[in-house]
Amino acid sequence: MLGKVFKYEIKETSRLFLPLMMGFILITALCKFSFEGSISIFSDQSNILNAITGVFFLLYFIYIIALFVMTSVFIVTNFYKTMVSNQGYLTHTLPVKTSTLINAKLLVAIFWEIMAGLLFILSIILFILGHVNISDINEILKNFLDFMDYMSVYINVPSFFIKIFISTILTLISGPVTLYASIAIGHLFNKHRVLWAVISFFCIYMANQLINSVVTGFIADRYSAYNFEDIGASFSNGFMLYSIFYTIITTSILYILTNYIFSRKLNLE
């Protein structure tokens, strides 16, 4: 059942996300085309082309921000519309568990987050193409490997990258879950639910920031008088491990809370 709901959600959300991402691809292509033209042999004679290139680059950087901001906005919009607005009456009459609905929406949110990230990376690669040769790439890789070899004295490099990967996955999950929980908490109020959802989000955010600041300060203070090896170990084994476990715990709590509210406290009136 989760697969069917996921496919339906992908189909519905693509109406929002595909135009956004197609627009980013178009702006990237135009920016690349004008950039290549502006550095050609005719660039000295084409101030207009240089101006156009500047405009396209400005639009490109604006669109980068819009791509990630609107991805979050669309995730919130889709969840709110299908779970607590008038369309929620139809959603909650489906013969599907509430947890399945939430899981499907979460997977779709993660999918679009990954797509936005991949598009951004591909756009950077597109700009690099034609301006970086094999020897440059080899030099960059050599410097990177040398740096990793140097860092291996202070940290376990494979473990470090595994932690980064886990942290990235958890970030992709925790973001939408926090938004869903905020909407669910706002749903508990009879009036001004959107306002209470926004207030709930900022309360959750501020609480997380406060706790993280205290723990980070404690870890930094504990290792401030130690050598570089201890500081590196504290970051990898201290802060990163703390961050992973803290994110797992808080995300699990928010997920359970969201599922509980929509399963036991649903009130669409």
C-alpha positions as CSV (number, residue, x, y, z in Angstrom):
1,M,0.0,0.0,0.0
2,L,2.9,2.4,0.8
3,G,4.1,2.0,-2.8
4,K,0.7,2.9,-4.3
5,V,0.4,5.9,-2.1
6,F,4.0,7.0,-2.9
7,K,3.3,6.7,-6.7
8,Y,0.1,8.8,-6.3
9,E,2.0,11.4,-4.2
10,I,4.8,11.6,-6.8
11,K,2.2,12.2,-9.5
12,E,0.4,14.9,-7.6
13,T,3.5,16.8,-6.3
14,S,5.2,16.7,-9.7
15,R,2.7,19.4,-10.8
16,L,4.4,21.7,-8.3
17,F,8.0,20.5,-8.4
18,L,8.6,19.8,-12.2
19,P,7.9,23.4,-13.3
20,L,10.2,24.7,-10.5
21,M,13.0,22.4,-11.5
22,M,12.5,22.9,-15.3
23,G,12.8,26.6,-14.6
24,F,16.1,26.0,-12.8
25,I,17.4,23.9,-15.7
26,L,16.4,26.6,-18.2
27,I,18.1,29.4,-16.2
28,T,21.2,27.3,-15.8
29,A,21.4,26.6,-19.5
30,L,20.9,30.2,-20.4
31,C,23.5,31.3,-17.9
32,K,26.0,28.7,-19.2
33,F,25.3,29.8,-22.8
34,S,25.8,33.5,-22.1
35,F,28.8,32.8,-19.9
36,E,30.6,30.9,-22.7
37,G,29.7,33.7,-25.1
38,S,31.0,36.4,-22.8
39,I,34.5,34.8,-22.5
40,S,34.8,34.1,-26.2
41,I,37.0,36.0,-28.6
42,F,34.1,38.4,-29.2
43,S,33.7,39.4,-25.5
44,D,35.6,42.6,-25.9
45,Q,33.2,43.8,-28.5
46,S,30.0,42.8,-26.7
47,N,29.2,44.7,-23.6
48,I,25.5,43.9,-24.1
49,L,26.4,40.2,-23.9
50,N,28.4,40.7,-20.7
51,A,25.4,42.6,-19.2
52,I,23.1,39.8,-20.2
53,T,25.5,37.3,-18.6
54,G,25.4,39.3,-15.4
55,V,21.6,39.3,-15.4
56,F,21.5,35.6,-16.0
57,F,24.0,34.9,-13.2
58,L,21.9,37.0,-10.8
59,L,18.8,35.1,-11.8
60,Y,20.8,31.9,-11.3
61,F,21.8,32.7,-7.8
62,I,18.3,33.9,-6.9
63,Y,16.9,30.7,-8.4
64,I,19.3,28.6,-6.3
65,I,17.8,30.1,-3.2
66,A,14.2,29.8,-4.6
67,L,14.8,26.2,-5.5
68,F,15.5,25.1,-1.9
69,V,13.1,27.5,-0.3
70,M,10.2,26.6,-2.6
71,T,11.0,22.9,-2.2
72,S,10.3,23.3,1.5
73,V,7.2,25.5,0.8
74,F,5.8,22.9,-1.6
75,I,6.4,20.1,1.0
76,V,4.5,22.1,3.6
77,T,1.8,23.1,1.2
78,N,1.2,19.5,0.0
79,F,1.1,18.1,3.5
80,Y,-1.2,20.8,4.8
81,K,-3.6,20.7,1.8
82,T,-4.0,16.9,1.9
83,M,-4.0,16.3,5.6
84,V,-5.8,19.2,7.4
85,S,-7.6,21.3,4.8
86,N,-10.8,20.4,3.0
87,Q,-9.0,17.8,1.0
88,G,-8.1,16.1,4.3
89,Y,-11.7,14.7,4.5
90,L,-10.9,12.6,1.4
91,T,-7.4,11.7,2.5
92,H,-8.5,10.3,5.9
93,T,-11.3,8.3,4.4
94,L,-8.9,6.2,2.4
95,P,-8.4,2.6,3.7
96,V,-4.8,3.4,4.6
97,K,-3.1,3.7,8.0
98,T,-2.2,7.2,9.1
99,S,1.4,6.1,9.4
100,T,1.4,5.0,5.8
101,L,0.1,8.4,4.6
102,I,2.8,10.2,6.6
103,N,5.5,7.8,5.4
104,A,4.5,8.2,1.8
105,K,4.6,12.0,2.1
106,L,7.9,11.8,3.9
107,L,9.5,9.7,1.2
108,V,8.2,12.0,-1.5
109,A,9.6,15.0,0.4
110,I,13.0,13.3,0.6
111,F,12.8,12.4,-3.1
112,W,12.3,16.1,-4.1
113,E,14.9,17.3,-1.7
114,I,17.4,14.9,-3.3
115,M,16.3,16.0,-6.7
116,A,16.9,19.7,-5.8
117,G,20.3,18.9,-4.5
118,L,21.3,16.9,-7.5
119,L,20.1,19.6,-9.9
120,F,22.3,22.1,-8.0
121,I,25.4,19.8,-8.2
122,L,24.8,19.2,-11.9
123,S,24.5,22.9,-12.6
124,I,27.9,23.5,-10.9
125,I,29.4,20.6,-13.0
126,L,27.9,22.2,-16.1
127,F,29.7,25.5,-15.5
128,I,32.9,23.7,-14.8
129,L,32.8,21.7,-18.0
130,G,35.1,23.1,-20.6
131,H,37.2,25.0,-18.0
132,V,38.8,22.2,-16.1
133,N,41.0,19.6,-17.8
134,I,42.1,16.2,-16.7
135,S,45.4,17.4,-15.1
136,D,43.4,19.9,-13.0
137,I,41.1,17.1,-11.8
138,N,44.0,14.9,-11.0
139,E,45.7,17.7,-9.0
140,I,42.5,18.3,-7.1
141,L,42.1,14.6,-6.3
142,K,45.8,14.3,-5.3
143,N,45.5,17.3,-2.9
144,F,42.3,15.9,-1.5
145,L,43.8,12.4,-0.9
146,D,46.9,14.0,0.7
147,F,44.7,16.0,3.0
148,M,42.7,12.9,3.9
149,D,46.0,11.0,4.6
150,Y,47.1,13.9,6.9
151,M,43.7,13.9,8.7
152,S,43.9,10.1,9.2
153,V,46.4,10.8,11.9
154,Y,43.8,12.6,13.9
155,I,40.5,10.9,12.9
156,N,39.2,7.7,11.5
157,V,38.5,8.9,7.9
158,P,36.1,6.1,6.8
159,S,34.1,6.5,10.1
160,F,34.1,10.3,9.5
161,F,32.5,10.0,6.1
162,I,30.0,7.4,7.2
163,K,28.9,9.8,9.9
164,I,28.6,12.6,7.3
165,F,26.5,10.3,5.2
166,I,24.2,9.4,8.1
167,S,23.9,13.0,9.1
168,T,22.9,14.0,5.6
169,I,20.2,11.3,5.5
170,L,18.9,12.3,8.9
171,T,18.8,16.0,7.9
172,L,16.7,15.1,4.8
173,I,14.3,13.2,7.2
174,S,14.2,15.6,10.1
175,G,13.4,18.7,8.1
176,P,10.0,17.4,6.7
177,V,9.2,15.7,10.0
178,T,9.6,18.9,11.9
179,L,7.3,20.7,9.5
180,Y,4.7,17.9,9.7
181,A,4.8,18.0,13.5
182,S,4.4,21.7,13.5
183,I,1.3,21.4,11.3
184,A,0.0,18.6,13.5
185,I,0.4,20.7,16.7
186,G,-1.2,23.7,15.1
187,H,-4.1,21.4,14.1
188,L,-4.9,20.8,17.8
189,F,-6.1,24.4,18.1
190,N,-9.7,25.3,17.0
191,K,-8.7,28.7,15.6
192,H,-5.7,30.2,13.8
193,R,-4.2,26.8,13.1
194,V,-1.7,28.1,10.5
195,L,-0.5,30.7,13.0
196,W,-0.1,28.1,15.7
197,A,1.7,25.8,13.3
198,V,4.2,28.6,12.6
199,I,4.6,29.3,16.3
200,S,5.1,25.6,16.9
201,F,7.8,25.4,14.3
202,F,9.7,28.3,15.7
203,C,9.4,26.8,19.2
204,I,10.8,23.5,18.1
205,Y,13.5,25.3,16.2
206,M,14.5,27.5,19.1
207,A,14.5,24.5,21.5
208,N,16.8,22.6,19.2
209,Q,19.1,25.5,18.8
210,L,19.3,26.1,22.6
211,I,20.1,22.5,23.4
212,N,22.7,22.2,20.6
213,S,24.3,25.4,21.7
214,V,24.7,24.2,25.2
215,V,26.0,20.8,24.2
216,T,28.4,22.3,21.6
217,G,29.7,24.7,24.1
218,F,30.3,21.9,26.6
219,I,32.2,19.8,24.0
220,A,34.3,22.8,22.9
221,D,35.1,23.8,26.4
222,R,36.1,20.3,27.4
223,Y,38.6,20.0,24.6
224,S,39.7,23.7,24.3
225,A,43.0,23.0,26.2
226,Y,43.8,19.9,24.3
227,N,45.9,19.4,21.2
228,F,44.7,19.2,17.6
229,E,44.4,15.4,17.7
230,D,42.0,15.6,20.7
231,I,40.0,18.4,19.1
232,G,39.6,16.4,15.8
233,A,38.6,13.3,17.8
234,S,36.1,15.3,19.8
235,F,34.5,16.7,16.6
236,S,34.2,13.2,15.0
237,N,33.4,11.1,18.0
238,G,31.9,13.8,20.2
239,F,29.9,16.4,18.4
240,M,29.0,14.3,15.3
241,L,27.9,11.3,17.3
242,Y,25.9,13.6,19.6
243,S,24.3,15.2,16.5
244,I,23.4,11.9,15.0
245,F,21.8,10.5,18.2
246,Y,20.1,13.8,19.0
247,T,18.6,14.0,15.5
248,I,17.4,10.4,15.7
249,I,15.7,10.9,19.1
250,T,14.1,14.3,18.3
251,T,12.9,13.2,14.8
252,S,11.5,10.0,16.3
253,I,9.6,11.9,18.9
254,L,8.2,14.4,16.4
255,Y,7.2,11.6,14.0
256,I,5.4,9.7,16.8
257,L,3.7,12.9,17.9
258,T,2.6,13.6,14.3
259,N,1.2,10.1,13.9
260,Y,-0.6,10.2,17.3
261,I,-2.3,13.6,16.6
262,F,-3.6,12.5,13.2
263,S,-4.5,9.1,14.4
264,R,-6.2,10.0,17.7
265,K,-6.8,13.7,17.7
266,L,-8.0,14.4,14.2
267,N,-10.5,17.3,14.0
268,L,-11.0,18.7,10.5
269,E,-13.9,21.0,11.6
